[in-house]
Amino acid sequence: MTLRAYRGIHFFSAAVLVSFVCFVIFMATCEGSNQGEQSDSQAKTGQSDKQLKPPIIIWHFHSIRDTTESLQIALSSGLITHVSIGGTLNRRDAKYNGNRKTLEAIRITKDMGAKVIWTRILWPTYKIDAAASQDLFDATYYIEEIQTLRQEAKIVGADFTGLDTEPYGNTPVREYIKGGKSLSEEQVQQLRSTIQNIIAQVGKVDFILPAGVTKRPLHPYNVLADIGKYRISEGTFWFDENRIKRIDYGYEIFGAYVNTVRNDGLFPKMPYFLVAEVFDNSHLWSMRTGVFLFPRENRAKEVAQALAAYASSLPMKRVNNAKE
């Protein structure tokens, strides 16, 4: 069911609009799965177990390239329920309080009524002297990262935690994840055992991305994703329904790579989502817990403006449609 089915209905306030959008998209769905799993919103962090009520709509804020103005615009749409902040660097590369813009983004998000997901990259990008490719199989490494992530989240007042397992720069584990060096079945079993050991000791983080890789069951992403309670799919980033239908791994959050144009030449065969397409094609993600909006790099303000414009135009679009 898409939003188009309800365009004949008139709304009287932004609050009613947002509530109705959420109701329409998820009126036939249940709450997210895995409610019995331990995560960072449970006793391990001193917080209650916060079960997410779909739909959640996450905005990704890049602490280096995005402006707080773009964040304010996105939040002004009234559609954003959560903001992922801090996921630009590993803790070794930058301190949690080393970027004033990051702390300002957290304040803005909370002041405007959305939830903060404190996110870190799992692997160091720059300070890699002590890093090794074998960190991929080292339970102690993950446990230290998760515990530090939780400590930082508590200090900054975040509501949830998240990990990005994609390696950047020349970090050693890149050879197994993005460098073309495949894991053997024995290594995959070793990694699975490591991840289950971690979960048994410290539980799961709330969000994790990527959720997996299609048609590659031995890829590390498919195993690492188990660390997160809510797995964010990057295989859904492009507006290609056939590609999305081929996904063979589990995920709770539908990721969408959003731009103001369908193609800008960077990936000629891969169409971005336009803001309207995310919501008008909600059948692609309405069975999930929510959607993760990743604005095109260096276009966050323009995408945020499009989101705000879309939200404000919905009542008029419905009224106009009723007159046709």
C-alpha positions as CSV (number, residue, x, y, z in Angstrom):
1,M,0.0,0.0,0.0
2,T,1.4,3.4,-1.0
3,L,0.6,6.9,0.1
4,R,-1.1,7.6,-3.2
5,A,-4.1,5.6,-2.0
6,Y,-4.9,8.3,0.5
7,R,-4.3,11.5,-1.4
8,G,-8.0,12.4,-1.2
9,I,-7.8,12.9,2.5
10,H,-7.2,16.4,3.9
11,F,-4.9,17.0,6.9
12,F,-5.1,19.9,9.3
13,S,-1.7,20.0,10.9
14,A,1.9,18.8,10.4
15,A,1.6,16.5,13.4
16,V,-1.5,14.8,12.1
17,L,0.2,14.5,8.7
18,V,3.2,12.7,10.1
19,S,1.1,10.4,12.2
20,F,-1.1,9.5,9.3
21,V,1.9,8.8,7.0
22,C,3.3,6.4,9.6
23,F,-0.1,4.7,10.0
24,V,-0.7,4.3,6.3
25,I,2.7,2.8,5.7
26,F,2.6,0.3,8.6
27,M,-1.1,-0.3,9.3
28,A,-0.7,-3.9,8.2
29,T,2.6,-4.7,9.8
30,C,3.8,-5.7,13.3
31,E,6.6,-4.2,15.3
32,G,10.2,-5.2,14.5
33,S,11.4,-8.7,15.1
34,N,14.0,-10.0,17.5
35,Q,12.3,-8.3,20.5
36,G,13.9,-10.9,22.8
37,E,17.5,-10.0,21.9
38,Q,19.7,-8.1,24.3
39,S,20.8,-4.7,22.8
40,D,22.3,-1.5,24.0
41,S,18.9,-0.1,24.9
42,Q,18.6,-2.8,27.6
43,A,20.1,-3.3,31.0
44,K,23.7,-3.6,29.7
45,T,23.7,0.2,29.3
46,G,21.4,1.0,32.2
47,Q,18.6,1.8,29.9
48,S,15.2,0.2,29.5
49,D,14.5,-2.0,26.5
50,K,13.2,0.5,24.0
51,Q,11.3,-1.4,21.3
52,L,11.0,0.6,18.1
53,K,7.5,1.2,16.8
54,P,7.5,1.3,13.0
55,P,7.9,3.2,11.0
56,I,11.1,4.8,12.1
57,I,12.7,7.2,9.5
58,I,16.4,7.7,10.0
59,W,18.4,10.6,8.6
60,H,22.1,10.1,8.3
61,F,24.2,13.2,9.4
62,H,27.8,13.2,8.3
63,S,29.7,15.1,10.9
64,I,32.4,16.4,8.5
65,R,30.7,17.3,5.2
66,D,27.1,18.1,6.3
67,T,26.0,21.3,7.9
68,T,23.8,21.6,11.0
69,E,21.5,23.8,8.8
70,S,20.8,20.8,6.6
71,L,20.0,18.7,9.6
72,Q,17.6,21.4,10.9
73,I,15.8,21.5,7.5
74,A,15.5,17.7,7.4
75,L,14.0,17.6,10.9
76,S,11.7,20.5,10.1
77,S,9.9,18.1,7.7
78,G,8.4,16.4,10.7
79,L,9.1,13.0,9.1
80,I,12.5,12.2,10.7
81,T,12.2,10.1,13.9
82,H,15.9,9.2,14.4
83,V,19.3,10.7,13.3
84,S,22.5,8.8,12.9
85,I,25.4,10.9,14.2
86,G,29.0,10.3,14.8
87,G,29.5,7.6,12.2
88,T,32.2,9.4,10.3
89,L,35.3,8.0,12.0
90,N,36.5,5.2,14.3
91,R,37.1,6.2,17.9
92,R,40.9,6.0,17.3
93,D,40.7,8.5,14.5
94,A,38.7,11.2,16.5
95,K,37.4,11.7,20.0
96,Y,33.7,11.8,20.6
97,N,33.9,15.5,21.6
98,G,36.5,16.5,19.1
99,N,34.0,18.0,16.6
100,R,31.8,20.8,17.9
101,K,29.5,20.3,15.0
102,T,28.8,16.7,16.1
103,L,27.8,17.9,19.6
104,E,25.7,20.7,18.1
105,A,23.9,18.2,15.8
106,I,23.1,16.1,18.8
107,R,21.6,19.1,20.6
108,I,19.6,20.1,17.6
109,T,18.2,16.6,17.1
110,K,17.1,16.3,20.7
111,D,15.7,19.8,20.8
112,M,13.6,19.0,17.7
113,G,12.2,15.8,19.2
114,A,14.1,13.1,17.3
115,K,16.2,10.3,18.7
116,V,20.0,10.2,18.5
117,I,21.8,7.1,17.2
118,W,25.4,7.4,18.2
119,T,27.3,5.6,15.5
120,R,31.0,4.7,15.0
121,I,32.9,3.1,12.2
122,L,34.2,-0.3,13.5
123,W,37.6,-0.1,12.0
124,P,40.2,2.7,12.2
125,T,40.7,4.7,8.9
126,Y,43.8,6.8,9.7
127,K,45.4,5.6,13.0
128,I,46.0,2.0,11.9
129,D,49.4,1.4,13.4
130,A,48.2,-1.1,15.9
131,A,45.5,-2.6,13.6
132,A,45.8,-6.0,12.0
133,S,43.8,-8.0,9.5
134,Q,43.3,-10.6,12.3
135,D,41.2,-8.1,14.2
136,L,38.4,-9.5,12.1
137,F,38.5,-12.7,14.2
138,D,39.4,-11.1,17.6
139,A,36.5,-11.0,20.1
140,T,38.4,-8.7,22.4
141,Y,38.7,-6.1,19.6
142,Y,34.9,-6.0,19.1
143,I,34.1,-6.0,22.8
144,E,36.4,-3.0,23.4
145,E,34.8,-1.2,20.5
146,I,31.2,-1.9,21.7
147,Q,32.0,-1.0,25.3
148,T,33.6,2.3,24.2
149,L,30.7,3.0,21.9
150,R,28.3,2.6,24.8
151,Q,30.3,4.8,27.1
152,E,30.4,7.6,24.4
153,A,26.7,7.2,23.8
154,K,25.9,7.7,27.4
155,I,28.1,10.7,27.7
156,V,26.6,12.5,24.7
157,G,23.1,11.6,25.7
158,A,22.3,9.3,22.7
159,D,19.2,7.1,22.7
160,F,20.7,4.3,20.6
161,T,24.0,3.0,19.4
162,G,25.2,1.9,15.9
163,L,28.2,0.5,14.1
164,D,29.3,0.8,10.5
165,T,31.4,-2.2,9.6
166,E,32.6,-0.9,6.2
167,P,36.4,-0.4,6.2
168,Y,37.8,2.8,4.8
169,G,41.3,3.9,3.9
170,N,44.1,1.3,4.3
171,T,42.8,-0.4,7.4
172,P,44.1,-4.0,7.3
173,V,40.7,-5.8,7.5
174,R,39.9,-4.2,4.2
175,E,41.6,-7.0,2.4
176,Y,38.9,-9.4,3.6
177,I,35.9,-7.1,3.2
178,K,36.6,-4.9,0.2
179,G,40.0,-6.0,-1.1
180,G,38.9,-9.1,-3.0
181,K,40.4,-11.6,-0.6
182,S,37.6,-14.1,0.2
183,L,37.2,-15.9,3.4
184,S,37.4,-19.7,3.4
185,E,34.5,-21.7,4.9
186,E,36.7,-22.4,7.9
187,Q,37.3,-18.7,8.4
188,V,33.6,-17.9,8.1
189,Q,32.9,-20.4,10.8
190,Q,35.6,-18.9,12.9
191,L,34.1,-15.4,12.4
192,R,30.6,-16.7,13.3
193,S,32.0,-18.3,16.5
194,T,33.7,-15.0,17.3
195,I,30.5,-13.0,16.8
196,Q,28.4,-15.4,18.9
197,N,31.0,-15.2,21.6
198,I,30.8,-11.4,21.6
199,I,27.0,-11.4,21.7
200,A,27.0,-13.8,24.6
201,Q,29.4,-11.5,26.6
202,V,28.2,-8.0,25.8
203,G,25.0,-8.3,23.8
204,K,24.2,-6.4,20.5
205,V,24.4,-2.8,19.5
206,D,21.1,-1.3,18.3
207,F,21.9,-0.6,14.7
208,I,24.4,-2.0,12.2
209,L,25.2,-1.5,8.6
210,P,25.7,-3.0,6.0
211,A,23.3,-5.9,6.6
212,G,24.9,-8.2,4.0
213,V,25.9,-8.8,0.5
214,T,23.6,-10.6,-2.0
215,K,24.7,-13.9,-3.4
216,R,27.9,-14.0,-1.3
217,P,27.1,-16.0,1.8
218,L,30.8,-16.1,2.8
219,H,31.2,-12.4,2.8
220,P,32.0,-10.9,6.3
221,Y,29.1,-8.4,6.2
222,N,26.7,-11.3,6.3
223,V,28.2,-12.5,9.6
224,L,29.1,-9.1,11.2
225,A,25.5,-7.9,10.8
226,D,24.5,-10.2,13.6
227,I,26.1,-7.8,16.1
228,G,23.2,-5.4,15.4
229,K,19.6,-5.8,16.5
230,Y,18.4,-3.7,13.6
231,R,20.3,-4.4,10.4
232,I,20.4,-1.6,7.8
233,S,20.5,-2.8,4.2
234,E,22.8,-1.0,1.7
235,G,21.7,-3.4,-1.1
236,T,18.5,-1.4,-1.3
237,F,20.3,2.0,-1.7
238,W,19.6,2.3,-5.4
239,F,16.0,2.6,-6.8
240,D,16.1,-0.7,-8.7
241,E,13.2,-3.0,-7.7
242,N,14.7,-6.0,-9.5
243,R,18.0,-5.5,-7.6
244,I,16.1,-5.1,-4.3
245,K,14.1,-8.3,-4.9
246,R,17.2,-10.3,-5.3
247,I,18.5,-9.6,-1.8
248,D,18.9,-12.8,0.0
249,Y,20.0,-11.7,3.5
250,G,17.9,-10.5,6.3
251,Y,17.5,-6.9,7.3
252,E,15.1,-4.7,9.4
253,I,15.9,-1.2,8.0
254,F,15.6,-0.3,4.3
255,G,18.5,1.9,3.2
256,A,17.9,4.5,0.5
257,Y,20.5,6.6,-1.2
258,V,18.6,9.9,-1.8
259,N,19.4,12.7,-4.2
260,T,17.6,15.5,-6.0
261,V,18.3,13.9,-9.4
262,R,17.9,10.3,-10.4
263,N,21.4,10.2,-11.8
264,D,24.3,12.6,-11.6
265,G,26.8,10.7,-13.7
266,L,28.8,9.2,-10.9
267,F,27.1,5.8,-11.2
268,P,25.4,5.9,-14.7
269,K,23.6,2.6,-14.3
270,M,22.5,3.1,-10.7
271,P,19.5,5.4,-10.1
272,Y,19.3,7.3,-6.8
273,F,16.0,7.6,-4.9
274,L,14.2,10.9,-5.2
275,V,12.6,11.9,-1.9
276,A,9.0,11.3,-3.3
277,E,10.0,7.9,-4.6
278,V,11.0,6.7,-1.2
279,F,7.6,7.3,0.2
280,D,5.5,6.7,-2.9
281,N,7.1,3.3,-3.1
282,S,6.7,2.4,0.5
283,H,5.7,-1.1,-0.5
284,L,9.4,-1.7,-0.8
285,W,9.9,-1.2,2.9
286,S,6.6,-1.2,4.7
287,M,7.2,-4.7,6.0
288,R,10.4,-3.5,7.6
289,T,10.9,-1.6,10.8
290,G,11.8,1.6,8.9
291,V,13.9,3.4,6.3
292,F,17.4,4.9,6.5
293,L,17.8,8.0,4.4
294,F,21.4,8.5,3.2
295,P,21.6,11.9,1.4
296,R,24.0,12.1,-1.6
297,E,27.4,13.3,-0.5
298,N,27.7,17.1,-0.4
299,R,24.0,17.3,-1.3
300,A,22.5,17.0,2.2
301,K,21.0,20.5,2.2
302,E,19.4,20.1,-1.1
303,V,18.0,16.6,-0.2
304,A,16.8,18.0,3.1
305,Q,15.0,20.8,1.3
306,A,13.3,18.3,-1.0
307,L,12.2,16.3,2.1
308,A,10.7,19.3,3.7
309,A,9.0,20.4,0.5
310,Y,7.6,16.9,0.0
311,A,6.2,16.8,3.6
312,S,4.6,20.2,3.2
313,S,3.0,19.4,-0.1
314,L,1.3,16.2,0.9
315,P,-2.0,17.7,2.1
316,M,-2.3,19.8,-1.0
317,K,-1.5,16.9,-3.3
318,R,-4.3,14.9,-1.6
319,V,-6.8,17.7,-1.9
320,N,-5.9,18.3,-5.6
321,N,-6.1,14.7,-6.3
322,A,-9.7,14.6,-4.9
323,K,-10.8,17.3,-7.3
324,E,-9.6,15.3,-10.4
